[in-house]
Amino acid sequence: MFWGTDITKMPCSWRQCVTMFTEELPWLPERDKELIMGQAVCAWWGWSSSSTAEDRP
């Protein structure tokens, strides 16, 4: 599963969209959040992921 949005259709800011998903779903394991929020699509395309959760603000 990959996360994405058409921000032009959303009634909130980009940060609110991301925060809702990453901080407001306590039942979703952190590893799954990392995969959904970018690592899975990077692996699917064969892109290297140079940042980790510790690197992000």
C-alpha positions in Angstrom: 0.0 0.0 0.0 1.3 3.5 -0.9 0.1 6.7 0.6 -0.7 9.7 -1.6 -3.2 12.4 -2.1 -4.4 15.0 -4.6 -3.8 17.9 -2.3 -5.8 20.2 -4.6 -8.9 18.4 -3.5 -8.2 18.3 0.2 -9.9 20.7 2.7 -6.8 20.8 4.8 -3.0 21.4 4.5 -0.4 18.9 3.3 1.0 18.7 6.8 -2.5 18.0 8.2 -3.0 15.2 5.7 0.3 13.5 6.6 0.0 14.1 10.3 -3.5 12.6 10.4 -2.1 9.4 8.8 1.2 9.2 10.7 0.1 10.3 14.2 -3.6 9.6 14.4 -3.6 5.9 13.7 -2.2 4.4 16.9 -3.3 0.9 15.9 -1.0 0.9 12.8 2.6 -0.4 13.6 5.4 2.1 13.0 7.1 -0.2 10.5 3.9 -0.3 8.4 3.6 3.5 8.5 7.2 3.8 7.2 6.4 1.4 4.3 3.1 3.1 3.4 4.6 6.6 3.7 7.4 6.0 1.2 9.7 3.0 1.7 7.4 0.6 -0.2 7.1 2.8 -3.3 10.9 3.3 -3.2 11.5 -0.4 -3.1 8.9 -1.0 -5.8 10.6 1.5 -8.2 14.1 0.4 -7.1 15.0 3.8 -5.6 17.3 4.0 -2.7 15.9 5.5 0.5 18.6 7.7 2.0 16.5 8.8 5.0 15.2 6.9 8.0 12.6 7.7 10.6 15.4 9.1 12.8 16.5 11.5 10.0 13.0 13.1 9.7 11.8 15.9 11.9 
